[in-house]
Amino acid sequence: MRQPPSCPDPRCNGAVLWKDTSTTATGEDHWFWWCGSCKRKWKPTSEQLEAFRYGPSGRRSHRLH
């Protein structure tokens, strides 16, 4: 699985961006990158929209440990 990009703001020291899906009710490609360090949103590139559109493939385990 690909790793999300780092925040482009140099003051964030390479903080990893989070996929903000709080606006996906209007369509699957209406999400942003969010930085937990500077609290800013970044628009994904068309390549990132394609690469990160869906979650990882595979089965999730629902077993209790």
N, C-alpha and C positions, 0 to 999 in steps of 0.2 A: 504494500500500500504506500502511495506517495505521502510524503510529509508536507504539511501546509507550509506556506512561505513565512518568512520572517517579516516583522514590521519594517517598512522602509524608512521610518524615522530613526536617525542615528542615535538619538537620545534614549531609545528603548533597548539598546545593546543586543539586538538580534532576538527580541521576544517573539515567540511563535504566535501567529495569528490564529484566531478561532473563527470557525464558520458560523456566522450569525444567521440562523434560519427563522428569526422571529417574524419575518415578513413573507414567508413562503406561501401564505394563504392566497396570494395573488398569482402564483405560478411557481414552478419548480426552480426557475433561474433568477428569482428575485431574492437573492441573499447577498450578504456582504462579508468581508473579512473584518474582524474586530480585534483590536489590540487591548489586552488587559492591562498593559503598562501605561499607555497614553490615552486609553479610552476613546480612540478614534476608530472610525469605520473606513474601510478601503474597498473600492469597487474591484471585483475580480476581473482578470483578463478573460478574453474569449477562450483561451486555452485552459485556464483554471476553471471556468464554468463547465467545460466539457469533462475535465479530469476529476473534478470534485462534485459533480452533479449528484451522484448516488453514493451511498455508504459503501463500505467494503463488502465484497461478496463472501459467501460462506455461511455456515450455520452458526447460530448463537446458542450457546449452552444455557438451558434454563434450570439446570440441576442446582439443588441446594447443597451447600458444602457443610 
